[in-house]
């Protein structure tokens, strides 16, 4: 289920996000105010299921902002998804919209 550990960040905003069911973490960065997780082996349907899970806990989609395929917010926190290839995705999260843009510039 969503509780399986994929070396999920244990602090900050990421600790309050559900863990992914499938896929593999290639790289992750986490700080007090945000971070990102590069995933591989995640299908579009798995990603959509995860976004649905975020919506179940209160996140709501915001206006689609490039380069995010999906951007959600809840209580000032933001989570964004960027599909890079068919089975690869970057998940970015931060405690503000400015923060998620800062994380975006860091991830390259």
N, C-alpha and C positions, 0 to 999 in steps of 0.2 A: 504494500500500500504506500501511501504518501509518507509514511514514517521511516521508510528504509533510508539509511544514511548513505549519501554520496559525497562524503567529505564536505558536508554542508557547513557554511560559516556558523559559528556558535555565538556570535555577539552582534550587537547593533540591530539594524532593521532586518537583516537576513534571518536572524534567529526567530523572528515572529512570522516568517513566511513558511508555508508548507513545503516540505521537501519533495522533490520530484520523484515520481515512481520509476521512470526509466531514463535511459541516457547515461552518459558518462561525463564527469567534469574533467575538462582538459586543463583548465586554468581558473583560478579564482583570486580575487583581491577583495579584502574587506577592511573597512575602517569604521570608526564610530558613526560617521555620517553617511556612509554609502559604500558601494562596491559593485563588482560584476562577477558573473560566472559564465565562462565559455563552455558550452555543452556540445557534445557530439552524440550521434545515435538517437536523436529525438525526432519523431515524425510530426507532421503537421497536426495529426489528430491528437497525439500526446500533448503537444503544445496547447492546442485549443482546450483540451481537458484540464490542463493546469490553469489556464486563464479562467476557465469556469470555476475552478476551485477557489481562486483568488476572489472572484465575484461573490462566491458563497460566504466568504468571511468579511465582506464589506467593501472590497475594492471595486471601483467603477471605471470603465473606460473613459478616457478623455479624448479631446480632439487629436486625431492622428497627426503626429509630428515627425517629419523626416529626421533621421533615417529609421525611426521605430516602426515596426509592423503593428505593434500594439503598445499602448501606454495607458497604465491604470494608476489611479490615485486613491488613497484612503487616509484620512486624518493627517494630511500634510505630507505623507510619504508617497513616493512614486516608484513604480516598477515598470520597466520598459523591456521590450523584446525586439531583437534585430535578427532576422533570419539571414544567414550568410550563404548557406548552401542548402541542398535538400535535407540533410540530416544534421545541420549545425545551426546553433542559435546562441546569441549572447543575451544574457539576462542582466540588466543593470538596475540598481535600486539606490535610492537616496532619500534623505529626509526633507528634500525640497526640490522644486523644479530646477532652480539654479544648480543645486547639487548634482542632479542627474545629468545635466549638461556638462558639469565639471568631470564627472566620471566618464562620460562619453568621450571627452577630449583626451583623457588619460589612457583609455583602452586602445587608442590608435586605430 
